Amino acid sequence: GGGRRRGSFGAGGSRIEIERNVSQARVVIHTARPGIVIGRGGSNREQIQKLIQKQTGNRVVVDVREIDQPELDAFLVARNVADQLERRVSFRRAIKMTAERTIRAGAEGVKIMVSGRLGGREMSRTEFELVGTVPLQTLDAKIDYGLTEARTSAGRIGVKAWVHLGNARDQAELLSEQVSRPSQSGRRTGART
């Protein structure tokens, strides 16, 4: 079977997929900045490959795939907020600006939640920003979820993001409409003659 892990490795990395078979393992790294992961002339990729081979003793193929729209990847949205918090940007500004950027990229809705000693306060609390709609009570909605942590001088702040990418049923209907449209128009012209 194939495993799926999420991790941050300073190169806009969102997730790592591992596919195993008898002779070898295939590691697929999904990243917003493939150039950093691959390295000059593929040097970084080879290093990663050798490191995994050494640890597992199996043949490993490392594949790097680019994430076209990092603003729509929930883990990268959460990571972006966490990076801003680590740079001492105000949490309200960080979640507001990031949410707006995600909506501009074409999301139907986004919710970003931060939890911890916000602004270095004594008491930990939870704050969130919600733009558009994020229906969590339906199986129809296509929602990506990401979780990460910001390490600040006051302690760790948890960052969660939910990105609503549209409804699965709406996308299926749109696709079937596009497929059936030519045949419908053909039928109409046939009826007229």
Secondary structure as the mmCIF struct_conf table of DSSP 4:
data_model
#
loop_
_struct_conf.conf_type_id
_struct_conf.id
_struct_conf.beg_label_comp_id
_struct_conf.beg_label_asym_id
_struct_conf.beg_label_seq_id
_struct_conf.end_label_comp_id
_struct_conf.end_label_asym_id
_struct_conf.end_label_seq_id
STRN STRN1 GLY A 2 ARG A 6
BEND BEND1 GLY A 10 ALA A 11
STRN STRN2 GLY A 13 ARG A 20
BEND BEND2 VAL A 22 SER A 23
STRN STRN3 GLN A 24 THR A 31
BEND BEND3 ALA A 32 ALA A 32
HELX_RH_AL_P HELX_RH_AL_P1 PRO A 34 ILE A 38
HELX_RH_3T_P HELX_RH_3T_P1 ARG A 40 GLY A 42
HELX_RH_AL_P HELX_RH_AL_P2 SER A 43 THR A 56
BEND BEND4 ASN A 58 ASN A 58
STRN STRN4 ARG A 59 GLU A 66
BEND BEND5 ASP A 68 ASP A 68
HELX_RH_3T_P HELX_RH_3T_P2 PRO A 70 LEU A 72
HELX_RH_AL_P HELX_RH_AL_P3 ALA A 74 GLU A 86
TURN_TY1_P TURN_TY1_P1 ARG A 87 ARG A 88
HELX_RH_AL_P HELX_RH_AL_P4 PHE A 91 ARG A 104
TURN_TY1_P TURN_TY1_P2 ALA A 105 GLY A 106
BEND BEND6 GLU A 108 GLU A 108
STRN STRN5 GLY A 109 GLY A 116
BEND BEND7 ARG A 117 ARG A 117
HELX_RH_3T_P HELX_RH_3T_P3 LEU A 118 GLY A 120
BEND BEND8 GLU A 122 MET A 123
STRN STRN6 ARG A 125 GLY A 132
TURN_TY1_P TURN_TY1_P3 LEU A 136 GLN A 137
BEND BEND9 LEU A 139 ASP A 140
STRN STRN7 ALA A 141 THR A 152
TURN_TY1_P TURN_TY1_P4 SER A 153 ALA A 154
STRN STRN8 GLY A 155 ASN A 167
HELX_RH_AL_P HELX_RH_AL_P5 ALA A 168 ARG A 192
#
